[in-house]
Amino acid sequence: MGVRVALARQQGVTEELISEVKNYRESKILAPHEKAAIHFADVLAGDHLSGGKELFDELREHFSESEIIDLGVRMMAYVGYTRFLATMEVETFGGTCPLSGQPAEVPGSAAS
């Protein structure tokens, strides 16, 4: 979560808005279209097979078909990026990111 929050802060997202994301359904400051987008991201990042007609009906209330596809593609790129960082045990954003463990040998390199 650290990398995601750091990136949000870097892009100017307020602490108040960051704190609203966890309980987005009950939020008093998020707009309905923002809640729908967060719900979509929540499904894609978690139990992606739980998304169905109800999810897309909710999204269609706020977004066109092309916007839904664009949101999904962007979300999946971001989900993949953050999962990669978590796998590499990167806890900070910006600067150099030290990796744990030893680098893998590359076939055909001088080291192998």
Order of alpha helices (4+ residues) and beta strands (2+ residues): alpha-alpha-alpha-alpha-alpha
